[in-house]
């Protein structure tokens, strides 16, 4: 029912970078080219989808040394949007995201382990609802190159699943809704 940074979420994310030839990127949220989305079971009968509208982040990336990559994301927990205002108020409450006491969630990578061609596991610390826990994001490199405006971009997608109780989230919608899947899609602009 919530989805927090990591993103990646998000993030991140899901990003790679190298030391000697690493390039730094800012996540392009202004151009609507980055998303921190979530999916959670609703009572075991259907899926509830949503997104976080406000987040910032950056990453470093070098395709030659993906293990040296890094990513950081900060997410505004009150920006949750499940396409239903009353539900969003409940998700912001102390039952779930506790946005008044914990207005941000953060993800900071601690390691990147390549798992195949264009894929990697990004490990890092996610702080959500005042609780910090290690998480792993399964990341996939989408592509990189020049954009039509003279810039250079790189894009990634990542997935992870969070157990709500691990982050002291007290809301309980039954056995089918004990975890939430985060889907992070980011496009970064090289600085």
VONU-970416 format. One record per residue (C-alpha): x, y, z; residue in one letter; residue number from 1. Coordinates in steps of 0.05 Angstrom, whole numbers, plus 5000, padded with zeros to 4 digits. Layout:
<rs>
((X,Y,Z),'a',NUM)
...
</rs>
This chain:
<rs>
((5000,5000,5000),'x',1)
((5058,5044,5002),'x',2)
((5119,5048,4964),'x',3)
((5180,5083,4985),'x',4)
((5241,5106,4961),'x',5)
((5282,5059,4935),'x',6)
((5284,5069,4894),'x',7)
((5293,5051,4881),'x',8)
((5263,5068,4904),'x',9)
((5274,5082,4879),'x',10)
((5297,5070,4856),'x',11)
((5314,5073,4851),'x',12)
((5324,5053,4835),'x',13)
((5368,5008,4802),'x',14)
((5432,5037,4778),'x',15)
((5505,5023,4763),'x',16)
((5568,5066,4764),'x',17)
((5644,5061,4760),'x',18)
((5700,5098,4794),'x',19)
((5749,5119,4740),'x',20)
((5700,5133,4685),'x',21)
((5635,5138,4724),'x',22)
((5586,5191,4704),'x',23)
((5538,5225,4752),'x',24)
((5464,5230,4735),'x',25)
((5405,5266,4765),'x',26)
((5339,5228,4762),'x',27)
((5293,5264,4713),'x',28)
((5229,5270,4753),'x',29)
((5211,5338,4723),'x',30)
((5204,5309,4653),'x',31)
((5160,5253,4679),'x',32)
((5213,5202,4662),'x',33)
((5219,5170,4731),'x',34)
((5169,5132,4773),'x',35)
((5165,5099,4841),'x',36)
((5104,5055,4835),'x',37)
((5075,5002,4881),'x',38)
((5029,4942,4877),'x',39)
((4995,4908,4936),'x',40)
((4940,4857,4943),'x',41)
((4873,4884,4964),'x',42)
((4844,4831,5012),'x',43)
((4869,4777,4965),'x',44)
((4815,4794,4914),'x',45)
((4850,4845,4868),'x',46)
((4911,4890,4862),'x',47)
((4917,4961,4886),'x',48)
((4967,5003,4846),'x',49)
((4995,5070,4864),'x',50)
((5054,5117,4857),'x',51)
((5093,5170,4894),'x',52)
((5090,5237,4860),'x',53)
((5149,5272,4894),'x',54)
((5219,5245,4899),'x',55)
((5291,5264,4882),'x',56)
((5352,5222,4868),'x',57)
((5419,5214,4835),'x',58)
((5463,5157,4813),'x',59)
((5532,5143,4784),'x',60)
((5541,5095,4726),'x',61)
((5597,5064,4686),'x',62)
((5578,5004,4643),'x',63)
((5650,4979,4647),'x',64)
((5649,4975,4724),'x',65)
((5576,4965,4746),'x',66)
((5599,4939,4814),'x',67)
((5624,5009,4831),'x',68)
((5556,5041,4820),'x',69)
((5516,5080,4870),'x',70)
((5446,5109,4879),'x',71)
((5411,5154,4929),'x',72)
((5336,5171,4930),'x',73)
((5294,5213,4977),'x',74)
((5218,5206,4973),'x',75)
((5162,5249,5001),'x',76)
((5116,5199,5036),'x',77)
((5057,5247,5034),'x',78)
((5060,5246,4958),'x',79)
((5029,5176,4955),'x',80)
((4974,5172,4902),'x',81)
((4929,5111,4896),'x',82)
((4877,5148,4855),'x',83)
((4829,5153,4915),'x',84)
((4835,5214,4962),'x',85)
((4804,5181,5023),'x',86)
((4848,5120,5017),'x',87)
((4909,5164,5007),'x',88)
((4894,5200,5072),'x',89)
((4891,5133,5107),'x',90)
((4957,5111,5075),'x',91)
((4990,5175,5101),'x',92)
((4965,5162,5171),'x',93)
((5000,5127,5229),'x',94)
((4969,5061,5206),'x',95)
((5015,5060,5145),'x',96)
((5066,5112,5124),'x',97)
((5060,5158,5184),'x',98)
((5077,5216,5138),'x',99)
((5067,5270,5191),'x',100)
((5123,5241,5234),'x',101)
((5165,5212,5178),'x',102)
((5156,5258,5118),'x',103)
((5212,5225,5078),'x',104)
((5236,5156,5060),'x',105)
((5307,5147,5036),'x',106)
((5348,5094,4999),'x',107)
((5423,5094,4997),'x',108)
((5459,5038,4961),'x',109)
((5515,5000,4995),'x',110)
((5534,4954,4938),'x',111)
((5519,4931,4867),'x',112)
((5529,4859,4845),'x',113)
((5522,4844,4770),'x',114)
((5477,4784,4759),'x',115)
((5479,4778,4683),'x',116)
((5482,4820,4620),'x',117)
((5451,4887,4639),'x',118)
((5425,4863,4706),'x',119)
((5448,4872,4777),'x',120)
((5425,4867,4849),'x',121)
((5430,4934,4884),'x',122)
((5435,4928,4960),'x',123)
((5424,4987,5005),'x',124)
((5392,5017,5066),'x',125)
((5319,5037,5062),'x',126)
((5293,5082,5116),'x',127)
((5217,5081,5119),'x',128)
((5170,5100,5176),'x',129)
((5232,5115,5218),'x',130)
((5259,5044,5209),'x',131)
((5323,5029,5170),'x',132)
((5331,4960,5139),'x',133)
((5374,4930,5084),'x',134)
((5338,4916,5019),'x',135)
((5358,4888,4951),'x',136)
((5331,4916,4886),'x',137)
((5335,4872,4824),'x',138)
((5356,4922,4771),'x',139)
((5357,4921,4696),'x',140)
((5394,4970,4650),'x',141)
((5347,4996,4597),'x',142)
((5394,5038,4555),'x',143)
((5436,5101,4548),'x',144)
((5452,5154,4496),'x',145)
((5444,5224,4470),'x',146)
((5376,5258,4477),'x',147)
((5347,5307,4426),'x',148)
((5364,5367,4470),'x',149)
((5439,5358,4472),'x',150)
((5442,5318,4537),'x',151)
((5460,5247,4553),'x',152)
((5413,5199,4590),'x',153)
((5414,5129,4621),'x',154)
((5353,5089,4644),'x',155)
((5340,5032,4692),'x',156)
((5283,4992,4721),'x',157)
((5282,4958,4789),'x',158)
((5237,4913,4830),'x',159)
((5236,4895,4903),'x',160)
((5186,4869,4954),'x',161)
((5179,4898,5024),'x',162)
((5146,4864,5083),'x',163)
((5104,4918,5117),'x',164)
((5117,4895,5188),'x',165)
((5192,4900,5177),'x',166)
((5182,4976,5174),'x',167)
((5135,4978,5234),'x',168)
((5074,4990,5190),'x',169)
((5015,4972,5233),'x',170)
((4959,4972,5181),'x',171)
((4935,4901,5166),'x',172)
((4889,4883,5109),'x',173)
((4897,4808,5118),'x',174)
((4946,4753,5100),'x',175)
((4948,4770,5025),'x',176)
((4969,4842,5039),'x',177)
((5030,4833,5083),'x',178)
((5080,4856,5030),'x',179)
((5083,4908,4976),'x',180)
((5120,4905,4910),'x',181)
((5158,4967,4888),'x',182)
((5169,4980,4815),'x',183)
((5221,5034,4802),'x',184)
((5234,5063,4733),'x',185)
((5285,5119,4726),'x',186)
((5317,5159,4671),'x',187)
((5377,5201,4692),'x',188)
((5407,5262,4659),'x',189)
((5483,5262,4660),'x',190)
((5513,5322,4696),'x',191)
</rs>
